[in-house]
Amino acid sequence: MCQFSRQLVLQLILSLAFGHAYGQQMFERIVDGRAVTQKIYPYFVRLHYRRDFICGGSLVRNNAVLTAAHCVKDHNVKALRVHANTINLGDTGVVRTIKSKWVPKEYNKHTLNNDVAVLILSSAIWSAPVIPLHKSAVAVGTSCLVIGHGRTKENGVVSKQLQEIRVPVMSRKVCQHKYLGKFVITQSMMCAAERGNKHAPCKGDSGGPMICNGKQAGIVSWGKSCGRLKYPDVYTDISQVNGFIKYVLKKYA
């Protein structure tokens, strides 16, 4: 059995042993971020399920939202709602129902490989501009922006006020070394970590955008708890799943 296969099997075993830790502690991961007090990220949206806030997302078309597959894969599309034009969980903003959701067949809920989903809205949101996508790989060391309503500390509560943080991109090779023997960093993933502090996304930030060079380069996917210095945060790499996104937008948006 090759090394990658052994790691993948181990990753599957660990995910089961932790009792679906990917959905509880390992994923949906901003710690020590700054509060966003003005609506300067109009493309950011919140996802709610049966009235409860679950994840972030981004407008990539006036009628299409990009988010993480693990945020929506097992949810009834009729109970999903998108809230746009808000920076506080207490604000309703512009609300849209979901016409359809699309997840790639290659998505794996155990490894979170290809953790991406496109939601087609019931009607367009013309009041908000969309975020362009970064279709090529981002250079290691690039400082990228991450925004979301996730927990501000491990085992804390979600942040009512939208938070922002900047993190530098890490090489996939270094990232895999950090997770060696625990989890596999696949080609669909990219990593980022702030050296020397605990700034990081946390539970509730999943599905939100990672913005590099003014374009969305990643989707908040997973990480080992919140702000742990040893473990980088992992994002879905837009450049690796762009074919799926492009196909859905062309055919359904």
Order of alpha helices (4+ residues) and beta strands (2+ residues): alpha-alpha-beta-beta-beta-beta-alpha-beta-beta-beta-beta-beta-alpha-beta-beta-beta-beta-alpha
